[in-house]
Amino acid sequence: MSDEREFYRVVNDLYLTRLPDHLDYGYEFERDFRHALWRLVNRWRGRVGVRAGERHGFLLLRFLDTPGGRLDEAWLPPCLLERTDAPPYACTDEESPDDASAELDSAFGFQ
């Protein structure tokens, strides 16, 4: 069975992507729009997240690579994202996060 979840990587550089019109996002000046996008890229650059939702043209990504098992989430515009394969640390359909936690608890003697 294939993994039906969609994974996206945040771009590393705004100059390598085609940007939408700044007016479509409510910005009067293009430089303000670019500045806002650069702040997003600097915060999330290169990270891979699973699509968890969509609203008003933005995608909610859950980043699974955070320490301690806490999830980071962010609403990002699609122009900053590129579709990618599932990262090796993402749980498969056969292995739920609870199964992985139970295995780690057993390995470290927490049971």
Summary of the structure (lengths in Angstrom):
residues: 111
radius of gyration: 17.1
end to end distance: 31.5
largest distance: 57.7
contacts: 262
relative contact order: 0.21
helix: 35%
strand: 24%
